[in-house]
Amino acid sequence: MTGFSPLQHEADALGAGLPPLMVAADRLAASISLGAHGRRKAGIGENFWQFRRYGSADSVGRIDWRQSAKSQHLFVREREWEAAQTVWFWRDSDPGMQFRSGDISKLDRANLLLLALAALLVRGGERVGLMGASFLPAASRFTLSRIGHALLDKAMQEKERARTAQHSGPPPTPVARGARIVWLSDFLQPDVEERMAAFARLGVVGHLVRIVDPAEEDFPYSGRARFEAPRGRDSALFGRAESVGQEYRARFTAHGEKIARAATRLGWSMTAQRTDDAPQAALIAVHAAIGPS
């Protein structure tokens, strides 16, 4: 076949092989009625924005003499800048995210929310990107397809699990100041606060989406039960599991509150989503949280 670029071939391949996850994410995004997320503010552009008083930091060449002649003050003409926002996504894929007590794993729900939110943002003209991926952020359906395939790529997941054995959380990515990060995880790893702080020092604002399985939060177990760590290196056997239920639930709640306080302290925010809850409410909350300040 002639007349097709390698990029077009890739786009066709991605579109043909995209799994039902993308369809579900599109339907979820379509069920949420939200306005455009793009921002307008003063800056470099072609359209008139507003007049403002001349300041000492302005060059004389920026003075609008016609407008200034109507007043005793000097005025500068500002132009409008359409400021599309770049939102970077990261979803942890460590073994703990595979846990499920029902039909949906934490990883399944994280993937759905990530793609649905990315679809909403693209509809609003925002650029979206996946941290650690080989492609750049863009506001296009093609980029959504690339993100969807990257999330489900088995080789990439195995590579990420090997990396998280040493360092959890988003990989080093050249994120520009003022960009946003959406990090989806169960946040049971020990270095969440350090990762957030590193991005905050770069002037990057983020939002955490804490994915919780109902069994993790409710601890419905009783009788003799063995609990094993996701990586299989630690285990605990209880003759009466219900005897530790109250203490476990208190510690689980305290951990979530600790992560939320750390996020607030750094100017970030957090939304929790149980896998047995409908995803619409979480999607609306996250979209609102990463909106322009």
HELIX and SHEET records of a PDB file:
HELIX    1   1 PRO A    6  GLY A   17  1                                  12    
HELIX    2   2 PRO A   20  ALA A   30  1                                  11    
HELIX    3   3 VAL A   60  ARG A   62  5                                   3    
HELIX    4   4 TRP A   65  SER A   68  1                                   4    
HELIX    5   5 PRO A   95  GLN A   98  5                                   4    
HELIX    6   6 LYS A  106  ARG A  123  1                                  18    
HELIX    7   7 ARG A  141  LEU A  152  1                                  12    
HELIX    8   8 LYS A  154  THR A  164  1                                  11    
HELIX    9   9 VAL A  192  ARG A  201  1                                  10    
HELIX   10  10 PRO A  214  ASP A  218  1                                   5    
HELIX   11  11 ALA A  241  VAL A  244  5                                   4    
HELIX   12  12 GLY A  245  ARG A  265  1                                  21    
HELIX   13  13 GLN A  280  ALA A  289  1                                  10    
SHEET    1   A 2 ARG A  39  ARG A  53  0                                        
SHEET    2   A 2 PHE A  75  ALA A  83 -1                                        
SHEET    1   B 5 ARG A 127  LEU A 130  0                                        
SHEET    2   B 5 THR A  86  ARG A  91  1                                        
SHEET    3   B 5 ARG A 180  SER A 185  1                                        
SHEET    4   B 5 VAL A 205  VAL A 212  1                                        
SHEET    5   B 5 SER A 269  ARG A 274  1                                        
SHEET    1   C 2 ALA A 225  GLU A 228  0                                        
SHEET    2   C 2 SER A 235  PHE A 238 -1                                        
END                                                                             
